[in-house]
């Protein structure tokens, strides 16, 4: 019997460590004394989870000021009354003893982890001195400060502060190491990013997504609950999603585009597509038809690329187009190969050819609940220069940019101006993007690195100043609107007061704003001619007020007051009350929401779901701008997409386990209790040849790095491919659980970029493998 | 007074272990993989890549089967293991002498040494935690993303579990041993 990745308690090694929770919570007391709980003051406070980017809703049971249990929230349409293992283990993120507790200033060399505890004011003072010096030297070019964010919540506010108020153009987020190609491909093809109606579909093809190990609500839940729905999973690995599918088609990594092209070819040639829909909505359909048919993307051709048999491709296409409600699921997952944009675009076109847009079971537009924007007065800095990381990229995200291009331009000296300061919020740069050595070099050229985080990540260890942010259970956040088909508002309430000296992001920025406002205004007065003009015209005080130079403007009122004002004004008192009590609100919730079966709920009656809305849109087969930049205006296979594997090497692919959110949760003691570490999947026949047995430590080398990792020989992967999960192998020894545990994929993955959105390509690295020791 | 049981729509299990985590958090189970009241058993998938039989691989949520004729209760020399008023097989840590007879007697491998309370622990349907507070769900049932678990009163003909057991085929583990489990696996 296999020992690894098999959950049978006898085969997993125990850990003796106790979390803070285990010694402080009443729930850990042995049964005979639990009656004492009746004397405790217990409240159930609705909150929104933040253990991953998805956001589910829950109720925190708080007993005498301690969170003792997190339970799912039955009112939230998105998360459907569930919490995953990560959500349950949120308690152990709150009470993680390795948490950042106080503001810290570096006293050793960067990366050696030597810090001294300081007060918040000392930390702000340090930042102020450094920033004043940098902006003075850079003549008020505010973009010499870059800022980045990896957390879903409060991102807009973070941008308002550093982009809007301080005036930097250089914001980076996880989009270019995550899903920007998918968002972009959908937006450019049908004019909207849409939302898949998984529950309404009777036939789903899933490629480039692993919904049972990378949970997205409600999709993951709806897939398993949908009766009579056929699920075909395309994946190089036999994942849990593949195991639970009706059919799994193993594919040569990076060739999903070829499969899509053949599907389009067959649909066009055999006229399987929805003619009525195409006639009504398609632009340049004839161009697409001509291109695909002339390119001869036959099933036999696709077989040579994908290794999926031509017969199966033919059948899959026919089944898909003859289904009542077919859906080619647009995965939200990393960028796998150089052709990723075209692959995602081809998926959208297949949905469109089947007429599965703006209709039940397809990609729906729906109607989200609109929240008003809180406007702020943003200063104009005439010396602030624009961002440079989108040069050479066709589209890119004007908001979140391109990490690899940004880093490369700073390192090779082609950036038009230096970047001297970096503010990093919950974004673990030292683990999250390919080729960590380059990230380290980029950080080393900074004069100031400030990290806002909850844990001492590898990136925090590179910081000059570390500011401890409170976890999601310790703060109220601004209300958020979710989903389109079953829309709702959800509110993250504060469940307990911030521990140690941690502060919410808003409080951190408020303090920072108060400290920086005048010194930075003076820098602008020195260099900004337009500001000098307006001071001449209206005097210093009015120029300051009018220009919006008060950096803390947004934080005049605390979050609680802002939420109350905004929600009451827009949706009424009752909505606010419901959000505080139930964490969720949507129109008619009291009438619509009901339990339909043991612990399962209905959120909207069928006839109230907006499957189809009245909207003008077009399906774009041909995109001129791509052509003008020398890229394919229509999905096309290029010879350069063929991945050639040198002799005795393997293609490395990456992904995740269900209990981990990248590197953010590998220090969580509860999650490590159920999955101890990561392992490399290697085909069992190959492993045998290389004399590698389960549990052996193997050495993996790529062109840029080397790691050691435990071996997991398995029949679930192709002989020429190896896989291991992202998020492990932390180098920060402040993380007791994560430090040195497993291997970090980005030590090996080469920094290759696709040029449509400037996204890092994750699965185009080859490696060699050898047994290191038993 | 009730007779609690659980039906498992186990084919919907995706082995995410939310149930294990929720159980540990709710019931204060110690860290360590050899210490848990519930677990998900998995089998190896049959075949050689790429010809794998995906239907050969199932995930089996497993735990104390809450037998009506519990061997662990029968062998306990101190009556530490007992039936409570709801038919739940419970353990009284004060009376447990760690003789481990119950561990050997249990055909489902459902009991383990709980080192802090010094008792041989197992699942009790959250009787002393959630049910004692008046809640109607177990931690594992409540949190399950794919809603595998249906919990309720077998004596109540109108309960959802009774309805499910009337309308869907199901089986019990090691039924031939005559332990009469109150856990039912839906097919």
Interface residues (C-beta under 8 A of the other chain):
Chain A: X1 X2 X6 X7 X8 X9 X10 X12 X13 X14 X15 X16 X17 X18 X19 X21 X22 X25 X27 X28 X29 X30 X31 X32 X34 X35 X37 X69 X70 X71 X72 X80 X81 X82 X83 X84 X85 X87 X88 X89 X91 X212 X213 X215 X217 X220 X221 X224 X225 X238 X240 X242 X243 X244 X245 X247 X248 X250 X307 X597 X598 X599 X600 X658 X659 X669 X670 X671 X673 X674 X675 X676 X683 X685 X715 X716 X717 X718 X719
Chain B: X12 X14 X15 X16 X17 X18 X20 X21 X22 X24 X25 X26 X27 X28 X30 X31 X32 X33 X34 X35 X36 X39 X40 X41 X42 X44 X45 X47 X48 X49 X50 X52 X54 X57 X91 X92 X93 X94 X112 X114 X116 X117 X119 X124 X128 X129 X132 X133 X137 X139 X141 X142 X143 X144 X145 X146 X147 X149 X150 X151 X152 X160 X161
